[in-house]
């Protein structure tokens, strides 16, 4: 049964499929472009105080989790 599940999840016929098939190529490219700009643009627009507050919240969230 385990082999059947692995074989099903790693079907060689699925390897050549395009994840963007059926999507508008212009929209895909536009979304990708925005994703590439996003973090840098956000970091450039934040003040040092805002960046520090975001980092503090992130650290608090990481350390408050139970392992």
C-alpha positions as CSV (number, residue, x, y, z in Angstrom):
1,X,0.0,0.0,0.0
2,X,2.8,2.4,0.8
3,X,4.5,1.8,-2.5
4,X,1.2,2.5,-4.3
5,X,0.9,5.8,-2.5
6,X,4.5,6.8,-3.4
7,X,4.0,5.8,-7.0
8,X,0.8,7.8,-7.2
9,X,2.5,10.9,-5.7
10,X,5.5,10.6,-8.1
11,X,3.7,9.8,-11.4
12,X,6.2,10.5,-14.2
13,X,3.3,11.6,-16.4
14,X,2.9,14.6,-14.1
15,X,6.4,15.8,-14.5
16,X,6.0,17.8,-17.7
17,X,2.9,19.8,-16.8
18,X,3.0,23.6,-16.8
19,X,1.8,25.1,-13.5
20,X,0.6,28.2,-15.3
21,X,-1.4,26.3,-17.9
22,X,-4.8,27.8,-18.5
23,X,-3.8,31.1,-16.9
24,X,-3.4,34.5,-18.5
25,X,0.3,34.8,-19.2
26,X,0.2,38.6,-18.8
27,X,-1.4,38.3,-15.4
28,X,1.1,35.7,-14.3
29,X,4.0,37.9,-15.4
30,X,2.5,40.9,-13.7
31,X,2.0,39.0,-10.4
32,X,5.5,37.7,-10.5
33,X,6.9,41.2,-11.1
34,X,4.9,42.6,-8.1
35,X,6.2,39.7,-6.0
36,X,9.8,40.5,-6.9
37,X,9.4,44.2,-6.0
38,X,7.3,43.8,-2.9
39,X,9.8,43.1,-0.1
40,X,12.3,45.7,-1.3
41,X,9.7,48.3,-1.8
42,X,8.2,47.7,1.6
43,X,11.6,47.8,3.4
44,X,12.5,51.0,1.7
45,X,9.2,52.7,2.8
46,X,9.4,51.6,6.4
47,X,11.1,53.8,9.1
48,X,13.7,52.2,11.4
49,X,11.1,52.3,14.2
50,X,8.5,50.4,12.1
51,X,11.1,47.8,11.1
52,X,12.1,47.3,14.7
53,X,8.5,46.9,15.8
54,X,7.9,44.3,13.0
55,X,11.0,42.4,14.0
56,X,10.1,42.5,17.6
57,X,6.6,41.0,16.9
58,X,8.2,38.3,14.7
59,X,10.7,37.4,17.4
60,X,8.0,37.3,20.0
61,X,5.8,35.1,17.8
62,X,8.8,32.7,17.2
63,X,9.8,32.4,20.8
64,X,6.2,32.1,22.1
65,X,5.5,28.9,20.2
66,X,5.6,25.6,22.0
67,X,7.9,23.1,20.5
